Amino acid sequence: MWMTLTQYSFFFNFQGKTTIILRCLDRDEPPKPTLALEYTYGRRAKGHNIPKDIAHFWELGGGTSLLDLISIPITSDTLRTFSLVLVLDLSKPNDLWPTMENLLQATKSHVDKMIMKLGKTNSKAASEMRQKIWSNMQKDHPDRELIDPFLIPLVIIGSKYDIFQDFDSEKRKVICKTLRFVAHYYGASLMFTSKSEALLLKIRGVINQLAFGIDKSKSICVDQNKPLFITAGLDSLSQIGSPPVPDNDIGKLHAHSPMELWKKVYERVFPPKSINTLKDIKDPARDPQYAESEVDEMRIQKDQVVSLSFILSRVLSQNISRIS
């Protein structure tokens, strides 16, 4: 009896992720802006008269503004076959750290809750997940005690490499080393891409490995003058090196953990600029990225009517109370 493999992948954040998904699914169509949480799927044939494997793709738009929606696709039922793909815009380095931090922390917290929930009904499955995540790293790897891997496979993709490659070399060095550290700490794969067909083919191979279980690539590129391509478990803290800051300055940075130290170093070079745009917007109808003039005008009129009705009802209520 042939079994059908069902995998789930979740794409987060900035421009480029829709293009990546369409390329992986061999769909020749122009990418459209992601509205909130969108879904698509792909199939892959294993052979003649054999059921096709199915991969489900969930895509979240809106940066950090719609993080609450991650609870829809990531559940205790889907967790064991779930992968997370975080797409970051390399052309906006000042937004990179706060966006990455918010997304990863929120997802990690939710995944941890789902693991606990799974453990209550299937402790064996939860235990297997915790053990499996270490399979990417050799047992004698010197960093095993120094990292904290995600409990689901994680891939970090830096998009718009074509713009990033023209940055000053020192700025590229800070971004590359920082993303290498974050990826290695969380047990993630890290790769850069652009509209280049060669780079998209590499990304397609990684996504197909997550979605359909094909063989994992063993290639690696850590040269900051080239697009990074580092499969989970193949990097090391010794190769990454220390945070790019002068030795006489590093002692002035007070940090409680290596992650906090890297954050402080990164934000010295790229201070966050879009703090306000990164705050959660609880009402998507008021999110500027989904603005539609005609709909918004009708919404304003409706709000005004509701507000006026509320005021009139309060006045009427007060008058009735006085008469009584």
Rosetta blueprint (number, residue, H / E / L):
1 M L
2 W L
3 M L
4 T L
5 L L
6 T E
7 Q E
8 Y E
9 S E
10 F E
11 F E
12 F E
13 N E
14 F L
15 Q L
16 G L
17 K H
18 T H
19 T H
20 I H
21 I H
22 L H
23 R H
24 C H
25 L L
26 D L
27 R L
28 D L
29 E L
30 P L
31 P L
32 K L
33 P L
34 T L
35 L L
36 A L
37 L E
38 E E
39 Y E
40 T E
41 Y E
42 G E
43 R E
44 R E
45 A L
46 K L
47 G L
48 H L
49 N L
50 I L
51 P L
52 K L
53 D E
54 I E
55 A E
56 H E
57 F E
58 W E
59 E E
60 L E
61 G L
62 G L
63 G L
64 T L
65 S L
66 L L
67 L H
68 D H
69 L H
70 I H
71 S H
72 I L
73 P L
74 I L
75 T L
76 S L
77 D L
78 T L
79 L H
80 R H
81 T H
82 F E
83 S E
84 L E
85 V E
86 L E
87 V E
88 L E
89 D E
90 L L
91 S L
92 K L
93 P H
94 N H
95 D H
96 L H
97 W H
98 P H
99 T H
100 M H
101 E H
102 N H
103 L H
104 L H
105 Q H
106 A H
107 T H
108 K H
109 S H
110 H H
111 V H
112 D H
113 K H
114 M H
115 I H
116 M H
117 K H
118 L H
119 G H
120 K H
121 T H
122 N L
123 S H
124 K H
125 A H
126 A H
127 S H
128 E H
129 M H
130 R H
131 Q H
132 K H
133 I H
134 W H
135 S H
136 N H
137 M L
138 Q L
139 K L
140 D L
141 H L
142 P L
143 D L
144 R L
145 E L
146 L L
147 I L
148 D L
149 P L
150 F L
151 L L
152 I L
153 P L
154 L E
155 V E
156 I E
157 I E
158 G E
159 S E
160 K L
161 Y H
162 D H
163 I H
164 F H
165 Q L
166 D L
167 F L
168 D L
169 S H
170 E H
171 K H
172 R H
173 K H
174 V H
175 I H
176 C H
177 K H
178 T H
179 L H
180 R H
181 F H
182 V H
183 A H
184 H H
185 Y H
186 Y L
187 G L
188 A L
189 S E
190 L E
191 M E
192 F E
193 T L
194 S L
195 K L
196 S L
197 E H
198 A H
199 L H
200 L H
201 L H
202 K H
203 I H
204 R H
205 G H
206 V H
207 I H
208 N H
209 Q H
210 L H
211 A H
212 F H
213 G L
214 I L
215 D L
216 K L
217 S L
218 K L
219 S L
220 I E
221 C E
222 V L
223 D L
224 Q L
225 N L
226 K L
227 P L
228 L L
229 F E
230 I E
231 T L
232 A L
233 G L
234 L L
235 D L
236 S L
237 L H
238 S H
239 Q H
240 I H
241 G L
242 S L
243 P L
244 P L
245 V L
246 P L
247 D H
248 N H
249 D H
250 I H
251 G L
252 K L
253 L L
254 H L
255 A L
256 H L
257 S L
258 P H
259 M H
260 E H
261 L H
262 W H
263 K H
264 K H
265 V H
266 Y H
267 E H
268 R H
269 V H
270 F L
271 P L
272 P L
273 K L
274 S L
275 I H
276 N H
277 T H
278 L H
279 K L
280 D L
281 I L
282 K L
283 D L
284 P H
285 A H
286 R H
287 D L
288 P H
289 Q H
290 Y H
291 A L
292 E L
293 S H
294 E H
295 V H
296 D H
297 E H
298 M H
299 R H
300 I H
301 Q H
302 K H
303 D H
304 Q H
305 V H
306 V H
307 S H
308 L H
309 S H
310 F H
311 I H
312 L H
313 S H
314 R H
315 V H
316 L H
317 S H
318 Q H
319 N H
320 I H
321 S H
322 R H
323 I H
324 S L
